[in-house]
């Protein structure tokens, strides 16, 4: 990606920080793209941008439509992104002044400036649009052989006319940047048009009258005086000469190194060769003194005098440029110096560049140039470079040191013996051996051991033998012993490695198995929890037991197993919960579950003990309040029970709060006066008698009387629910059963009848939900197991149904549903 100068907009292919044209700092191509105008954008309420054409020394050029004159024009944009304060003000003043000068210019080989204006930090020139192609592109298309002499003479004559016109102005105008890309060949008449005029002068506020602090122009085309910041009329003559040289030879000009044209193009006439080389004189006074004089010479009207220019002048100019900021320019200067070899003058500056220049590419070029010098003063510099970080520099250095073969290089070569590059270390070893430096033998033997090339090994052994034959013989014996020791060490290492590998394999296998086991257990736990959510305790227990087979010490599985057994087998429940608490004593959930088991068993003291422990561990728990209230209620301590039920109501947990409120209603209903209670019992008896006689109206009146006497008494609501159940008004019955639970959360028949209704409605999940709630209160209530078996039977889960039916018969052998259950069991047996 090309870099663009932030000050003048010039493009660069190398990565230096500073512009070689104006000294400004560069920025990336994509940064410039953010600043470009968009197609269709209208500026100055007049010019509509049609297309971006190119970027150059002035910023950017666009093709645009003049919406006032209805014609195509070129818009040249200068972006002063790096200018601040006084510099920006000065740039604006100079832009206006020079734009006015440009707008006054009128010549057939110059585009006409029709407008100029400033928008924010950007200055604009509106100019004639030249439909054509610049000579730089034409040269690329034609190839490297250069253009024809006839074309170049025709176009250069026209450029001489333009320069004569500019130089004759008052004050004279110096173009300062003549090069192929700034000369456009118009399609319509093939005339040469000098474009981008004056932009370099406009964009930089660094100039003073007749003097600039930095070189302005393009490297290779700039005259020597431009490098010093002093452009004059004859500077344009030099630039035109460099441009002609490029057009005719096809070779990009390097500063002050252009060979005579006839050496590159033998077909070029001697007159044109003399003209170009005269224009390229180092001293202005030796060039053509005006553009018109150059044109007359071009036409053959005057004889060209060719004074001899001292080569030393060119070298001095090039050496002066080695301190510029831009690495691209320093690289070109070093490259150009190779055509003017003068060891006396260029040696010291080039050594400094090689050792200290911040740009690696420039350092490499300086090293390549110096490597051909015969002056022994370069040796100390290359001795230093032998230890440089850059491989290419070290490779150049070792070749130079090898050529000189001087003992002063010995310390540096000793360090090179451990160089990572095998070529460098080998050459260093051979150099030291040729110097017969015995101090290096120990390190060279190490180098010999590292050699993988048979040829190099033989060369080193031969060189060592020439220095000290006995040393090589002794070394061979030591090497043999060393090899034996190495072999034994290798065997020991291999054995140790094998043992370590086996240990690691065993550990890795155990870790893998542990991870696999943990994943399997986790999967079983999650599946078991899912079954519990579906009220399928048997399938849940199956999952938990499988998990325990894989991981018997998993406290979570033990807890879940114990909790699931709570409603079916309190002994097993306590057994599993105790194991969980043995593994994790401070486990609130297990303590609550254990308290619940003891509550079901009627051991209220132990229940209260475990539940209070859970609250001490986590005072944010709410479920223990309900269980503690129930435990105190059943142990006849109603005052303490009321205290915990009140705590549950204010707990913030909606379900716990509703349950606590139900218990409080039950307590209030039990505290009514004996007189009211007698009336309630009488009404309850009447309601039940009328219900048996199917007199639903009178039955309903009796039950409503109970509700009126004591709204907290569950019996009135239960009676109304049974009335509507008889009438098969299931939805109304459910509402009254719900109110029954609000007043008495432990009345088993309420749960049973709700489950029965949901069974009739084929809503088995809801049925199981209420049955599980009832089992949490009184798992020994046989009817619950009948109903659970019925649900399983209807769902097609005969295994689970059979277990529930058998449990019913075990608990209540002659119960109300025994006969029905026996028939169901027989039917299941027949199916099998």
Secondary structure, DSSP 8 states (H G I E B T S, - for coil): --EEETTT--EESS--SB-TTT--BEEEHHHHHHHS--TT-EETTTEEEEEEEE--TTSEEEEEEETTTTEEEEEEEEE-TT--HHHHHHHHHHHHHHHHHHHT---TTB--EEEEEEETTEEEEEEE---EEEHHHHHHHH-TT---HHHHHHHHHHHHHHHHHHHTSSS--------GGGEEEETTT--EEE-STTHHHHH-TTEETTEESS--S-TTTS-HHHHTT---HHHHHHHHHHHHHHHHH-S---TT----HHHH-TTS-HHHHHHHHHHT-SSGGGS-SSHHHHHHHHTT-S--------HHHHHHHHHHGGG-S-HHHHHHHHHHHTTS--HHHHHHHHHHHHHH-S-HHHHHHHHHHHTT---TTHHHHHHHHTT-S-HHHHHHHHHHHHHH--GGGHHHHHHHTT-SSHHHHHHHHHHHHHTT-GGGHHHHHHHHHH---HHHHHHHHHHHHHH-HHHHHHHHHHHHHHHHHHHHHHHHHHHHHHHHHHHHHHHHHHHHHHHHHHHHHHHHHHHHHHHHHTT-HHHHHHHHHHHHHH-TT-HHHHHHHHHHHTTT-HHHHHHHHHHHHHH-SS-HHHHHHHHHHHHHHT-HHHHHHHHHHHHHH-TT--HHHHHHHHHHHHTT-HHHHHHHHHHHHTSS-HHHHHHHHHHHHHHHHHTS-HHHHHHHHHHHHHHHHHHHTT-HHHHHHHHHHHHHH-TT-HHHHHHHHHHHHHTT-HHHHHHHHHHHHHH-TT-HHHHHHHHHHHHHTT-HHHHHHHHHHHHHHHTT-HHHHHHHHHHHHHHT-HHHHHHHHHHHHHH-TT-TTHHHHHHHHHHHHHH-
